């Protein structure tokens, strides 16, 4: 159970209500949960952060499958059920291989068939483990991805680490109480 209960819609300020309604309209099923339910307690932060998330998840030079490899790797590392469940669905929708998803969920190194997926995984793991990106991996990423997608990737990586920290700090359950990491 989350440490901060979602604010009931009828108890929200006008600004919170406007944010709630905008976020609900943009999300599957019209629900406001996960990090958004927490961030509505700080609406001045929630507003730009929700717009930033929308931008990161939009079509961009960084392919969606690569975004999802990164986010699932972070979600597993932090054991963040909400982040995992939501992004596992997205990963499947964007065609990430089931065996890759299952290996990531177990905390194992997947057997990637795509070199760019392995590259973003390796960089994400290196960042999580050493707090930096080695020159070798950086050079590989710049050559494979190009500058704009690489910048976007690194921003996404850092941002989704902060989302995982938010979710685990406030003990946010997965949608419907789902916890893929419970044994």
Backbone as CSV, one residue per row, in Angstrom:
resi,resn,N_x,N_y,N_z,CA_x,CA_y,CA_z,C_x,C_y,C_z
1,UNK,0.846,-1.179,0.000,0.000,0.000,0.000,0.889,1.239,0.000
2,UNK,0.523,2.194,-0.798,1.319,3.412,-0.938,1.357,4.195,0.370
3,UNK,2.475,4.846,0.587,2.642,5.677,1.780,1.826,6.960,1.695
4,UNK,1.548,7.418,0.502,0.699,8.597,0.296,-0.539,8.146,-0.466
5,UNK,-1.680,8.315,0.136,-2.923,7.952,-0.547,-3.197,8.949,-1.662
6,UNK,-3.748,8.468,-2.774,-4.143,9.407,-3.821,-5.149,10.424,-3.270
7,UNK,-5.078,11.623,-3.769,-6.008,12.665,-3.345,-7.343,12.408,-4.036
8,UNK,-8.441,12.310,-3.273,-9.746,12.146,-3.927,-10.016,13.339,-4.847
9,UNK,-10.597,13.063,-5.992,-10.835,14.118,-6.991,-11.584,15.295,-6.389
10,UNK,-12.548,15.046,-5.522,-13.348,16.141,-4.952,-12.611,16.922,-3.858
11,UNK,-11.420,16.470,-3.479,-10.623,17.175,-2.463,-9.453,17.941,-3.086
12,UNK,-9.336,17.873,-4.396,-8.227,18.530,-5.076,-8.489,20.021,-5.240
13,UNK,-7.388,20.764,-5.282,-7.506,22.180,-5.639,-7.895,22.259,-7.110
14,UNK,-8.229,23.429,-7.564,-8.587,23.601,-8.970,-7.419,23.180,-9.880
15,UNK,-6.215,23.580,-9.507,-5.037,23.242,-10.303,-4.790,21.731,-10.291
16,UNK,-4.875,21.100,-9.126,-4.711,19.651,-9.050,-5.761,18.945,-9.901
17,UNK,-6.995,19.423,-9.832,-8.072,18.831,-10.617,-7.830,18.944,-12.109
18,UNK,-7.326,20.106,-12.531,-7.018,20.299,-13.940,-5.916,19.332,-14.380
19,UNK,-4.874,19.202,-13.541,-3.788,18.269,-13.857,-4.301,16.834,-13.891
20,UNK,-5.070,16.465,-12.887,-5.655,15.129,-12.817,-6.420,14.816,-14.100
21,UNK,-7.273,15.721,-14.506,-8.113,15.476,-15.681,-7.281,15.384,-16.958
22,UNK,-6.257,16.235,-17.079,-5.389,16.185,-18.258,-4.611,14.866,-18.290
23,UNK,-4.055,14.479,-17.157,-3.289,13.230,-17.097,-4.211,12.037,-17.365
24,UNK,-5.395,12.036,-16.770,-6.348,10.936,-16.975,-6.743,10.816,-18.444
25,UNK,-6.903,11.944,-19.117,-7.294,11.919,-20.521,-6.193,11.362,-21.416
26,UNK,-4.939,11.458,-20.965,-3.804,11.017,-21.766,-3.370,9.588,-21.458
27,UNK,-3.907,8.978,-20.428,-3.472,7.658,-20.002,-4.516,6.613,-20.347
28,UNK,-4.038,5.389,-20.561,-4.929,4.277,-20.848,-5.924,4.105,-19.706
29,UNK,-7.175,4.015,-20.053,-8.213,3.793,-19.059,-8.580,5.026,-18.252
30,UNK,-7.965,6.156,-18.542,-8.308,7.387,-17.845,-7.951,7.389,-16.369
31,UNK,-7.012,6.546,-15.982,-6.630,6.455,-14.577,-5.425,7.346,-14.274
32,UNK,-5.386,7.851,-13.053,-4.234,8.603,-12.578,-3.663,7.821,-11.409
33,UNK,-2.591,7.101,-11.681,-1.979,6.267,-10.651,-0.481,6.421,-10.674
34,UNK,0.174,5.507,-9.994,1.629,5.466,-9.999,2.263,6.777,-9.612
35,UNK,3.264,7.215,-10.377,3.984,8.430,-10.004,3.094,9.666,-10.054
36,UNK,2.083,9.640,-10.912,1.207,10.801,-11.038,0.359,11.008,-9.794
37,UNK,-0.130,9.911,-9.210,-0.914,10.032,-7.976,-0.073,10.626,-6.861
38,UNK,1.207,10.271,-6.824,2.116,10.844,-5.825,2.391,12.303,-6.152
39,UNK,2.734,12.568,-7.403,3.122,13.930,-7.787,1.989,14.938,-7.674
40,UNK,0.745,14.494,-7.722,-0.372,15.438,-7.549,-0.341,16.092,-6.172
41,UNK,0.380,15.494,-5.222,0.570,16.122,-3.915,1.491,17.340,-4.028
42,UNK,2.228,17.428,-5.112,3.115,18.568,-5.401,2.803,19.031,-6.827
43,UNK,1.651,19.682,-7.023,1.176,19.968,-8.380,2.116,20.838,-9.218
44,UNK,2.877,21.716,-8.582,3.785,22.552,-9.368,4.922,21.746,-9.976
45,UNK,5.234,20.607,-9.391,6.215,19.679,-9.960,5.511,18.711,-10.916
46,UNK,4.332,18.273,-10.538,3.586,17.309,-11.341,3.345,17.819,-12.759
47,UNK,3.020,19.080,-12.887,2.686,19.634,-14.205,3.845,19.494,-15.193
48,UNK,5.016,20.060,-14.930,6.091,19.920,-15.927,6.621,18.491,-16.045
49,UNK,6.610,17.743,-14.951,7.124,16.373,-15.019,6.200,15.505,-15.878
50,UNK,4.901,15.664,-15.742,3.987,14.860,-16.562,4.149,15.206,-18.038
51,UNK,4.376,16.463,-18.341,4.609,16.857,-19.736,5.938,16.287,-20.249
52,UNK,6.941,16.260,-19.363,8.241,15.700,-19.726,8.113,14.207,-20.014
53,UNK,7.355,13.493,-19.195,7.134,12.064,-19.425,6.452,11.857,-20.781
54,UNK,5.456,12.685,-21.065,4.780,12.574,-22.362,5.772,12.751,-23.508
55,UNK,6.672,13.705,-23.367,7.678,13.941,-24.410,8.625,12.750,-24.538
56,UNK,9.101,12.225,-23.406,10.012,11.082,-23.454,9.363,9.851,-24.089
57,UNK,8.073,9.677,-23.878,7.388,8.489,-24.374,6.814,8.677,-25.777
58,UNK,6.980,9.879,-26.338,6.459,10.131,-27.686,7.378,9.509,-28.729
59,UNK,6.915,9.520,-29.965,7.773,9.081,-31.059,8.943,10.045,-31.139
60,UNK,10.128,9.489,-31.283,11.333,10.310,-31.279,12.440,9.530,-31.976
61,UNK,13.621,10.122,-32.101,14.726,9.394,-32.736,15.154,8.136,-31.976
62,UNK,14.844,8.047,-30.692,15.190,6.858,-29.913,14.034,5.863,-30.009
63,UNK,14.257,4.693,-30.594,13.171,3.721,-30.764,12.543,3.296,-29.426
64,UNK,11.241,3.062,-29.471,10.495,2.697,-28.264,11.038,1.431,-27.600
65,UNK,11.436,0.438,-28.389,11.961,-0.796,-27.784,13.186,-0.501,-26.929
66,UNK,14.031,0.411,-27.368,15.226,0.746,-26.593,14.851,1.468,-25.307
67,UNK,13.843,2.328,-25.386,13.354,3.000,-24.180,12.892,1.959,-23.171
68,UNK,12.159,0.969,-23.656,11.576,-0.019,-22.750,12.625,-0.961,-22.162
69,UNK,13.656,-1.304,-22.925,14.754,-2.104,-22.355,15.349,-1.341,-21.171
70,UNK,15.588,-0.068,-21.375,16.188,0.771,-20.335,15.289,0.850,-19.109
71,UNK,14.024,1.155,-19.313,13.097,1.344,-18.192,12.873,0.034,-17.439
72,UNK,12.729,-1.066,-18.154,12.539,-2.356,-17.473,13.781,-2.745,-16.671
73,UNK,14.951,-2.446,-17.198,16.188,-2.737,-16.464,16.218,-1.948,-15.157
74,UNK,15.828,-0.690,-15.219,15.786,0.169,-14.025,14.712,-0.324,-13.059
75,UNK,13.523,-0.627,-13.582,12.423,-1.085,-12.723,12.805,-2.353,-11.971
76,UNK,13.489,-3.267,-12.639,13.913,-4.501,-11.979,14.968,-4.196,-10.920
77,UNK,15.917,-3.350,-11.255,16.987,-3.008,-10.307,16.412,-2.405,-9.026
78,UNK,15.435,-1.533,-9.172,14.829,-0.864,-8.017,13.644,-1.633,-7.438
79,UNK,13.261,-2.724,-8.111,12.092,-3.499,-7.675,10.876,-2.586,-7.557
80,UNK,10.622,-1.840,-8.617,9.521,-0.874,-8.685,8.367,-1.503,-9.468
81,UNK,7.379,-2.090,-8.759,6.312,-2.829,-9.441,5.511,-1.987,-10.439
82,UNK,5.158,-0.773,-10.059,4.346,0.042,-10.976,5.104,0.293,-12.275
83,UNK,6.349,0.705,-12.149,7.167,0.988,-13.330,7.309,-0.271,-14.182
84,UNK,7.523,-1.423,-13.542,7.669,-2.658,-14.295,6.397,-3.004,-15.054
85,UNK,5.258,-3.050,-14.360,4.012,-3.508,-14.976,3.629,-2.625,-16.168
86,UNK,3.677,-1.322,-15.974,3.300,-0.405,-17.048,4.240,-0.556,-18.246
87,UNK,5.517,-0.659,-17.979,6.466,-0.691,-19.089,6.648,-2.086,-19.681
88,UNK,6.314,-3.117,-18.935,6.284,-4.448,-19.556,5.208,-4.471,-20.638
89,UNK,4.055,-3.897,-20.347,2.975,-3.832,-21.344,3.438,-3.068,-22.584
90,UNK,4.086,-1.929,-22.350,4.588,-1.121,-23.485,5.651,-1.903,-24.268
91,UNK,6.534,-2.583,-23.556,7.593,-3.339,-24.220,6.991,-4.404,-25.139
92,UNK,5.976,-5.088,-24.661,5.322,-6.111,-25.485,4.638,-5.461,-26.688
93,UNK,3.986,-4.322,-26.456,3.306,-3.609,-27.538,4.294,-3.174,-28.627
94,UNK,5.514,-2.818,-28.228,6.513,-2.375,-29.198,7.397,-3.511,-29.714
95,UNK,7.055,-4.741,-29.359,7.701,-5.899,-29.963,8.976,-6.384,-29.309
96,UNK,9.216,-5.993,-28.054,10.386,-6.533,-27.369,10.158,-8.020,-27.129
97,UNK,11.151,-8.822,-27.413,11.056,-10.273,-27.318,10.667,-10.716,-25.910
98,UNK,9.739,-11.677,-25.823,9.275,-12.196,-24.523,10.418,-12.750,-23.682
99,UNK,11.365,-13.431,-24.321,12.489,-14.004,-23.573,13.357,-12.894,-22.966
100,UNK,13.499,-11.795,-23.666,14.248,-10.650,-23.132,13.520,-10.086,-21.916
101,UNK,12.220,-9.923,-22.039,11.421,-9.383,-20.928,11.529,-10.286,-19.705
102,UNK,11.400,-11.584,-19.903,11.463,-12.521,-18.774,12.845,-12.526,-18.120
103,UNK,13.897,-12.453,-18.926,15.253,-12.397,-18.356,15.438,-11.107,-17.555
104,UNK,14.975,-9.997,-18.102,15.081,-8.726,-17.377,14.340,-8.813,-16.045
105,UNK,13.150,-9.366,-16.073,12.338,-9.492,-14.853,13.060,-10.315,-13.791
106,UNK,13.761,-11.353,-14.216,14.487,-12.222,-13.283,15.816,-11.612,-12.836
107,UNK,16.200,-10.500,-13.454,17.478,-9.886,-13.122,18.645,-10.539,-13.831
108,UNK,18.337,-11.322,-14.849,19.369,-11.992,-15.633,19.729,-11.147,-16.861
109,UNK,20.910,-11.382,-17.388,21.298,-10.710,-18.627,20.622,-11.421,-19.785
110,UNK,19.785,-10.696,-20.540,19.090,-11.335,-21.660,20.050,-11.725,-22.775
111,UNK,19.605,-12.668,-23.582,20.299,-13.034,-24.807,19.656,-12.205,-25.917
112,UNK,20.193,-11.016,-26.139,19.616,-10.094,-27.110,19.934,-10.528,-28.528
113,UNK,18.943,-10.425,-29.399,19.189,-10.671,-30.822,19.513,-9.365,-31.550
114,UNK,19.197,-8.252,-30.925,19.444,-6.932,-31.521,20.596,-6.246,-30.790
115,UNK,21.605,-5.822,-31.515,22.797,-5.223,-30.892,22.482,-3.894,-30.196
116,UNK,21.530,-3.115,-30.723,21.217,-1.843,-30.066,20.510,-2.063,-28.727
117,UNK,19.707,-3.124,-28.620,19.068,-3.443,-27.342,20.129,-3.837,-26.312
118,UNK,21.094,-4.651,-26.729,22.172,-5.045,-25.821,22.988,-3.829,-25.395
119,UNK,23.241,-2.927,-26.311,24.026,-1.740,-26.007,23.347,-0.866,-24.954
120,UNK,22.042,-0.592,-25.114,21.379,0.257,-24.104,21.262,-0.481,-22.772
121,UNK,21.102,-1.790,-22.824,21.096,-2.576,-21.586,22.448,-2.461,-20.888
122,UNK,23.525,-2.664,-21.639,24.864,-2.605,-21.051,25.144,-1.230,-20.438
123,UNK,24.750,-0.182,-21.124,24.974,1.171,-20.587,24.120,1.389,-19.341
124,UNK,22.872,0.954,-19.388,21.994,1.115,-18.226,22.564,0.369,-17.024
125,UNK,22.974,-0.865,-17.218,23.551,-1.640,-16.108,24.839,-0.989,-15.599
126,UNK,25.661,-0.520,-16.516,26.899,0.125,-16.100,26.601,1.381,-15.275
127,UNK,25.628,2.162,-15.700,25.252,3.364,-14.948,24.708,2.986,-13.569
128,UNK,23.869,1.972,-13.513,23.311,1.544,-12.231,24.395,1.012,-11.296
129,UNK,25.382,0.323,-11.857,26.416,-0.314,-11.035,27.599,0.588,-10.708
130,UNK,27.992,1.449,-11.652,29.213,2.242,-11.444,28.951,3.739,-11.378
131,UNK,27.732,4.145,-11.713,27.327,5.565,-11.707,28.020,6.382,-12.796
132,UNK,28.487,5.711,-13.854,29.057,6.421,-15.000,29.017,5.507,-16.217
133,UNK,29.330,6.085,-17.368,29.400,5.342,-18.612,30.856,5.341,-19.066
134,UNK,31.395,4.171,-19.304,32.797,4.054,-19.721,32.985,4.647,-21.116
135,UNK,34.209,5.005,-21.411,34.532,5.563,-22.724,34.181,4.589,-23.839
136,UNK,34.475,3.312,-23.623,34.200,2.317,-24.657,32.724,2.210,-24.996
137,UNK,31.887,2.107,-23.971,30.447,2.028,-24.229,29.916,3.332,-24.807
138,UNK,30.430,4.443,-24.328,29.998,5.731,-24.878,30.301,5.796,-26.373
139,UNK,31.499,5.420,-26.764,31.884,5.473,-28.176,31.022,4.535,-29.015
140,UNK,30.737,3.351,-28.479,29.848,2.423,-29.189,28.464,3.037,-29.371
141,UNK,27.950,3.662,-28.307,26.609,4.243,-28.361,26.544,5.409,-29.331
142,UNK,27.553,6.257,-29.311,27.550,7.398,-30.231,27.580,6.909,-31.681
143,UNK,28.382,5.877,-31.962,28.462,5.334,-33.315,27.161,4.627,-33.722
144,UNK,26.573,3.886,-32.803,25.378,3.093,-33.126,24.097,3.926,-33.147
145,UNK,23.978,4.855,-32.217,22.730,5.593,-32.070,22.752,6.958,-32.751
146,UNK,23.889,7.618,-32.706,23.964,9.013,-33.156,23.782,9.932,-31.962
147,UNK,24.162,11.183,-32.126,24.185,12.122,-30.999,22.805,12.408,-30.403
148,UNK,21.825,12.760,-31.235,20.508,13.115,-30.687,19.853,11.949,-29.947
149,UNK,19.781,10.749,-30.528,19.207,9.631,-29.783,20.010,9.283,-28.527
150,UNK,21.333,9.451,-28.580,22.156,9.155,-27.409,21.848,10.123,-26.270
151,UNK,21.730,11.398,-26.592,21.378,12.381,-25.556,20.009,12.039,-24.971
152,UNK,19.048,11.747,-25.834,17.709,11.386,-25.356,17.766,10.142,-24.471
153,UNK,18.542,9.151,-24.888,18.679,7.913,-24.114,19.226,8.189,-22.715
154,UNK,20.277,8.980,-22.620,20.880,9.264,-21.314,19.905,10.057,-20.437
155,UNK,19.168,10.976,-21.026,18.154,11.720,-20.257,17.079,10.759,-19.761
156,UNK,16.609,9.882,-20.640,15.595,8.897,-20.261,16.104,8.007,-19.138
157,UNK,17.336,7.540,-19.254,17.930,6.668,-18.246,17.918,7.361,-16.879
158,UNK,18.429,8.557,-16.816,18.462,9.277,-15.538,17.081,9.594,-15.010
159,UNK,16.183,9.977,-15.898,14.836,10.320,-15.468,14.117,9.110,-14.892
160,UNK,14.217,7.964,-15.558,13.493,6.798,-15.066,14.124,6.199,-13.815
161,UNK,15.387,6.484,-13.566,15.940,6.154,-12.248,15.219,7.000,-11.203
162,UNK,15.007,8.278,-11.492,14.311,9.134,-10.512,12.860,8.708,-10.338
163,UNK,12.213,8.238,-11.388,10.837,7.727,-11.254,10.838,6.491,-10.362
164,UNK,11.799,5.599,-10.554,11.889,4.403,-9.707,12.102,4.796,-8.251
165,UNK,12.961,5.771,-8.012,13.197,6.243,-6.641,11.909,6.798,-6.045
166,UNK,11.174,7.574,-6.801,9.889,8.118,-6.339,8.936,6.980,-5.975
167,UNK,8.811,6.015,-6.865,7.862,4.921,-6.651,8.215,4.066,-5.439
168,UNK,9.484,3.722,-5.284,9.848,2.881,-4.144,9.871,3.675,-2.844
169,UNK,10.165,4.952,-2.910,10.151,5.781,-1.695,8.748,5.908,-1.126
170,UNK,7.765,5.981,-2.026,6.382,6.109,-1.578,5.646,4.774,-1.629
171,UNK,6.385,3.680,-1.834,5.854,2.320,-1.774,4.615,2.160,-2.658
172,UNK,4.750,2.582,-3.911,3.626,2.547,-4.845,3.514,1.150,-5.453
173,UNK,2.340,0.544,-5.275,2.059,-0.778,-5.835,1.908,-0.692,-7.345
174,UNK,2.006,-1.852,-7.976,1.685,-1.927,-9.387,0.204,-1.707,-9.595
175,UNK,-0.215,-1.451,-10.831,-1.652,-1.286,-11.104,-2.438,-2.482,-10.564
176,UNK,-3.520,-2.202,-9.886,-4.352,-3.263,-9.318,-3.653,-4.049,-8.225
177,UNK,-2.599,-3.477,-7.630,-1.860,-4.170,-6.579,-0.884,-5.213,-7.080
178,UNK,-0.725,-5.289,-8.400,0.154,-6.291,-8.994,1.613,-6.035,-8.594
179,UNK,2.284,-7.121,-8.205,3.708,-7.013,-7.887,4.451,-8.170,-8.549
180,UNK,5.065,-7.907,-9.694,5.752,-8.973,-10.415,6.999,-9.482,-9.708
181,UNK,7.448,-8.779,-8.674,8.662,-9.168,-7.969,8.385,-9.934,-6.677
182,UNK,7.121,-10.066,-6.301,6.766,-10.817,-5.090,7.016,-12.295,-5.335
183,UNK,7.573,-12.952,-4.354,7.869,-14.383,-4.550,6.757,-15.251,-4.060
